[in-house]
Amino acid sequence: MNQATSSDMSDELRPEYDLAELLKGGVRGKYADRFREGTNLVLLDPDLAAAFPSDEAVNRVLRLVLEIARIPSDTSGVATDE
């Protein structure tokens, strides 16, 4: 069984696809800001990642935390019966 080496392999790119011409006007990172606007990645510590198996689980917990934060607290420290 013959294995082709890199020197034996022919260039399979068609002549009409001239990369030098195609990439001539390219701008590095042209769409990077637009991409970042729609992306919000958060790196979890391993212990937290183990507790939340999916992005849905993380979102549920964060929504619950926000809901709890909206509950007014009694500042006197004494429970009242109303």
Backbone as JSON, one array per atom type, in Angstrom:
{
  "sequence": "MNQATSSDMSDELRPEYDLAELLKGGVRGKYADRFREGTNLVLLDPDLAAAFPSDEAVNRVLRLVLEIARIPSDTSGVATDE",
  "N": [[0.85, -1.17, 0.0], [0.71, 2.09, -0.98], [1.66, 5.17, 0.42], [0.95, 8.53, 0.02], [3.26, 11.13, 0.02], [3.79, 14.51, 1.2], [5.14, 15.84, -0.83], [4.42, 14.38, -3.05], [1.76, 14.87, -3.35], [-0.64, 16.59, -5.24], [-1.63, 19.99, -5.81], [-4.89, 20.62, -5.05], [-6.49, 22.77, -5.33], [-8.51, 24.71, -7.35], [-7.57, 26.58, -10.26], [-9.04, 28.95, -10.62], [-9.59, 29.76, -8.08], [-7.89, 31.79, -6.58], [-6.15, 32.3, -3.84], [-4.58, 34.43, -2.94], [-5.7, 36.57, -4.26], [-8.37, 36.42, -3.38], [-8.14, 36.9, -0.63], [-7.09, 39.38, -0.5], [-8.36, 41.9, 0.1], [-9.15, 41.5, 2.67], [-10.04, 42.04, 6.1], [-8.75, 41.7, 9.22], [-10.55, 40.52, 11.95], [-12.88, 41.89, 11.37], [-15.61, 41.45, 11.89], [-15.61, 40.97, 14.58], [-16.46, 42.54, 16.84], [-19.23, 42.65, 16.41], [-19.81, 39.95, 16.69], [-19.13, 39.53, 19.39], [-21.11, 41.02, 20.67], [-23.39, 39.46, 20.58], [-22.68, 37.36, 22.12], [-22.15, 35.95, 25.25], [-20.11, 34.69, 27.25], [-19.4, 32.78, 30.13], [-17.1, 31.62, 32.4], [-17.27, 28.92, 34.45], [-16.28, 27.84, 37.71], [-14.86, 24.6, 38.41], [-16.29, 23.19, 40.47], [-18.77, 24.47, 40.52], [-19.6, 24.07, 37.89], [-20.02, 21.35, 37.94], [-22.27, 21.23, 39.52], [-24.22, 22.36, 37.95], [-25.56, 21.04, 35.3], [-26.32, 21.94, 32.78], [-26.88, 24.71, 30.49], [-29.46, 25.62, 30.77], [-30.07, 24.96, 33.42], [-28.36, 26.66, 34.85], [-29.39, 29.13, 34.04], [-32.0, 28.98, 35.14], [-31.45, 28.98, 37.91], [-30.15, 31.46, 38.2], [-32.24, 33.2, 37.5], [-33.96, 32.66, 39.61], [-32.43, 33.63, 41.75], [-32.45, 36.36, 41.1], [-35.19, 36.85, 41.42], [-35.51, 36.35, 44.16], [-33.92, 38.39, 45.14], [-35.53, 40.57, 44.68], [-37.48, 40.45, 46.62], [-38.81, 42.18, 49.28], [-37.1, 42.86, 52.31], [-37.54, 42.46, 55.87], [-36.44, 44.89, 57.9], [-36.31, 45.14, 60.65], [-35.74, 42.79, 61.86], [-37.47, 41.24, 63.27], [-40.08, 38.99, 62.99], [-43.3, 39.6, 61.74], [-46.8, 39.18, 62.28], [-49.07, 39.53, 59.94]],
  "CA": [[0.0, 0.0, 0.0], [1.52, 3.3, -1.08], [1.16, 6.38, 1.07], [1.45, 9.72, -0.66], [3.91, 12.12, 0.87], [3.35, 15.86, 0.85], [5.73, 16.23, -2.12], [3.72, 13.65, -4.1], [0.38, 15.34, -3.47], [-0.8, 17.76, -6.1], [-2.5, 21.03, -5.29], [-6.23, 20.36, -5.54], [-7.22, 24.03, -5.44], [-8.73, 25.09, -8.74], [-6.87, 27.82, -10.63], [-9.89, 30.14, -10.47], [-9.62, 30.13, -6.66], [-6.59, 32.36, -6.24], [-6.28, 32.78, -2.46], [-3.95, 35.75, -2.8], [-6.68, 37.56, -4.73], [-9.55, 36.36, -2.53], [-7.85, 37.43, 0.7], [-6.41, 40.66, -0.67], [-9.04, 43.0, 0.78], [-9.65, 41.05, 3.96], [-9.71, 42.81, 7.3], [-8.74, 40.8, 10.37], [-11.44, 40.9, 13.04], [-13.89, 42.83, 10.87], [-16.9, 41.2, 12.52], [-15.37, 40.53, 15.96], [-17.32, 43.28, 17.77], [-20.6, 42.2, 16.2], [-19.9, 38.61, 17.26], [-19.1, 39.64, 20.85], [-22.38, 41.57, 21.14], [-24.36, 38.38, 20.72], [-22.08, 36.27, 22.86], [-21.82, 36.25, 26.63], [-19.59, 33.46, 27.83], [-18.96, 32.87, 31.51], [-16.37, 30.42, 32.78], [-17.61, 28.47, 35.8], [-15.3, 27.0, 38.41], [-15.24, 23.19, 38.26], [-17.31, 22.75, 41.43], [-20.06, 25.01, 40.07], [-19.96, 23.4, 36.64], [-20.53, 20.02, 38.3], [-23.6, 21.4, 40.11], [-25.15, 22.8, 36.92], [-25.23, 20.22, 34.13], [-26.7, 22.53, 31.5], [-27.09, 26.16, 30.52], [-30.81, 25.86, 31.28], [-30.01, 24.89, 34.88], [-27.73, 27.9, 35.3], [-30.35, 30.21, 33.82], [-33.09, 28.85, 36.14], [-30.95, 29.4, 39.22], [-29.91, 32.9, 38.17], [-33.55, 33.86, 37.54], [-34.45, 32.52, 40.98], [-31.67, 34.57, 42.57], [-33.0, 37.68, 40.82], [-36.52, 36.93, 42.02], [-35.3, 36.45, 45.61], [-33.37, 39.72, 45.41], [-36.62, 41.55, 44.6], [-38.36, 40.31, 47.79], [-38.41, 43.14, 50.32], [-36.76, 42.22, 53.59], [-37.94, 43.15, 57.08], [-35.2, 45.41, 58.46], [-36.29, 45.12, 62.11], [-35.24, 41.49, 62.34], [-38.54, 40.55, 63.99], [-41.17, 38.59, 62.11], [-44.59, 40.14, 62.16], [-47.98, 38.47, 61.78], [-50.0, 40.48, 59.32]],
  "C": [[0.89, 1.24, 0.0], [0.86, 4.46, -0.35], [1.79, 7.57, 0.37], [2.09, 10.65, 0.35], [3.47, 13.5, 0.42], [3.95, 16.3, -0.48], [5.04, 15.54, -3.28], [2.3, 14.18, -4.33], [0.32, 16.57, -4.35], [-1.75, 18.75, -5.42], [-3.88, 20.83, -5.89], [-7.06, 21.63, -5.69], [-7.33, 24.42, -6.91], [-8.04, 26.42, -9.04], [-7.71, 29.08, -10.44], [-10.03, 30.59, -9.01], [-8.23, 30.59, -6.23], [-6.7, 32.98, -4.85], [-5.66, 34.15, -2.26], [-4.94, 36.84, -3.23], [-7.9, 37.59, -3.82], [-9.34, 37.02, -1.18], [-7.23, 38.83, 0.66], [-7.05, 41.8, 0.11], [-9.56, 42.64, 2.16], [-9.17, 41.9, 5.12], [-9.83, 41.87, 8.49], [-9.65, 41.36, 11.46], [-12.56, 41.85, 12.64], [-15.23, 42.67, 11.58], [-16.76, 40.79, 13.99], [-16.29, 41.24, 16.95], [-18.77, 42.84, 17.64], [-20.81, 40.81, 16.81], [-19.97, 38.68, 18.78], [-20.41, 40.17, 21.41], [-23.4, 40.47, 21.39], [-23.85, 37.22, 21.54], [-21.74, 36.73, 24.27], [-21.39, 34.94, 27.28], [-19.1, 33.71, 29.24], [-18.29, 31.55, 31.85], [-16.69, 30.09, 34.23], [-16.46, 27.7, 36.4], [-15.78, 25.56, 38.34], [-16.32, 22.72, 39.23], [-18.7, 23.27, 41.05], [-20.51, 24.33, 38.78], [-20.53, 22.01, 36.92], [-21.95, 20.12, 38.86], [-24.65, 21.77, 39.07], [-24.82, 22.1, 35.61], [-25.55, 20.85, 32.78], [-26.85, 24.04, 31.63], [-28.48, 26.5, 31.02], [-30.84, 25.86, 32.8], [-29.4, 26.16, 35.46], [-28.71, 29.05, 35.17], [-31.5, 30.16, 34.83], [-32.64, 29.37, 37.49], [-30.71, 30.91, 39.26], [-31.22, 33.69, 38.19], [-34.15, 33.79, 38.94], [-33.73, 33.48, 41.92], [-32.19, 35.99, 42.34], [-34.36, 37.88, 41.46], [-36.4, 37.08, 43.54], [-34.78, 37.84, 45.97], [-34.45, 40.79, 45.39], [-37.55, 41.49, 45.81], [-37.91, 41.3, 48.85], [-38.13, 42.42, 51.63], [-37.22, 43.09, 54.74], [-36.67, 43.6, 57.78], [-35.16, 45.37, 59.98], [-35.76, 43.82, 62.68], [-36.29, 40.69, 63.09], [-39.65, 40.24, 63.01], [-42.47, 39.17, 62.65], [-45.69, 39.28, 61.56], [-48.94, 39.49, 61.23], [-51.06, 39.75, 58.58]]
}
